Amino acid sequence: MIAIDALADPVRRYVIEVLATGERSAGELTQAVADRFGISQPATSRHLRVLREAGLVRVRTDGARRLFTINQQGIEDVEGWLRDIRQAWTAAFSSLEAEVARNQQAPGAAPGGKP
């Protein structure tokens, strides 16, 4: 699953928000998600699996506990994708703005760009 797809779900975005404050156990995440969304432990586990498979979180074991953290590289990949999209939009809008300005200054154009 692509990371941006994983973040389409509000529960998974919330898990990322919780993990942004530091490492959490599966139990702590389950409780936080249950408090906010009222979903079960198995449902939370599925969300955690999706985030892990998308490369957005990491899990490590500490005895019987599973501890989750944000995978910085996964977040950076999402940021890079968004940056690329923003640059494409910026270039397109800059070209449009230049074209509008040229049309407003074209011979025969009324002052202020109005006919």
N, C-alpha and C positions, 0 to 999 in steps of 0.2 A: 504494500500500500504506500502510496506517495504521501509524504509528510503533510502537505497542504490538505489532502483528503482527510487525513486523520484529525486535523484541526477543525474540520467542518462541524464536528459535534460539540455542543456546549459542555457536555460532561468532560470530554477530553481536554477542552480548553481550560476548564476549571482545574483539572488535575495539574496541568502545566503551571497555572497560576500558583497553586499550592506548592508545587515543587520549586518554584522560583525563589521561595523563601528558605529552601534547604532540603536536605535528604529527609525522606519520610518512609516509614514502614508501610507495608501493604495494609495492615490493620488501621493505621492512622489515616491513610488515604481512603479506605473503605468507609470509615466513620465520617470523614469530612464530606465525601460524596453523598453518603446517606443523609446527613444533616441538610445538605443543600438541595438534593434532587430526590431523596426518598427511594433510591434504588438499592437493590440487594448486593450482597458480597459477590455472588457469581457474576452479576452484571458489571460490577466495578472491575472484577478480574478480567473480563473480556475487554473492557476499555483500556486497561493497563497493557494487555497483550497487544492491542492495536497500536498503542503508542510505542511500545517496544519494537514491534515489527517495522514500524515506520521510521525508526531510528531517532525518535524524539526523547526517549527516556532509556536509562540503563537500570539494570537490576543486579544486585549482588546479594549473596546470602551471608548472614551473620548468625550462625547456629541455626535455629529454626525460623528465624525472621528473614523476610525478603525486604531489602531496602532499595528504594527507588530514588534516582536523581535525574536531573535533566541531562540529556546528551547535548553538550554545547555544539558539536558539529552538526547535529540535526537541525538545531535552531538556526545556526549560521546558514545552512543550506536553504531554509525557508526565507531568511532575510535576503540572501543572494537572488533567489527567484523573484521576490517582490521588487528588489532594486532593479533587476533587468526589465521587469514590466513597467516600472515607473519611468525608467530611461526611455523606453519605447514610446510611452505616452507623451513624455516631455518633448521628445523629438518631433512627434506628429503634431502636437499643439504648437510648437515653435514654427513649424513649416506652415501651418494654417494661419497663424498670426501674421507671418511675413507676407503670405499671399493676400490676406485681407488688406494689409497696409499698402501693398502694391496696387491693388484694385482701387483703393480710395484715392491714390495719388495719380492714377492713370489720366492721360489727357481726356478732357471731356467730362471727367467726374466732377460732380458738384462739391464745393467746399464742405468738409465734415463728412464726406462720403455719402451724402444724401442725393438722390436724383433730382 
